[in-house]
Amino acid sequence: MFDLDRWTEIFQTLSKNKLRTALSGFTIAFAILLFTLLFGIGNGLKHTFEKQFA
């Protein structure tokens, strides 16, 4: 299960492609942020409309 050669290759690849690694990490973090914000806005709007029309 724990293959040292595989992990060594992964870390070597990450260290060679620092810009690509950083951009990928930023993109994933940004996507999670957007998902959280949109989900929160959607729930807030739903709650507001239910409160207004109930």
N, C-alpha and C positions, 0 to 999 in steps of 0.2 A: 504494500500500500504506500509506504513512504519510500519513494525512489529518489535518492540523492542526486543522481545524474539529471533527472528531469527538473528538479528544483534549481540545480546549478544552471541549466540551460535557460530556464525562465528568468532568473535574476541577471544572467549575462545579457539576455535580449533586452530586458528592461533598462539596464544600465547603458546599453549601446544606443537605444532609441529614447533618450530622455525627453525630447520635445513631444514625440508622439505619445509617450506615457503620460506626460503632464496634461496634454490636451485631452486625452481620453478620460483621465480622472476628472478634469474640470467639466467636461461634457456630461459625465454621469452625475456629478454633484449638481450641476445646473438643472438636469432633467428631474432629479429628485426634488429639488427646490420648487420647480414649476409645478410638478404634480401635487406637492403639498399645498402650494398656494391656490391652485385651481380647485382642489378638493375642498379647501377651507372656504373659499369664496362661494362655491356651489352650495355647501351646507348652510352658510350664512344667508344666502339669498332664499333658499328653501325655508329656513326658519322664519325669516322676515315675512315672506308671503303667507306662510301658514298663520303667523301672528296677526297680520293685517286683515286677512279674509276669514278668520275663524270666529 
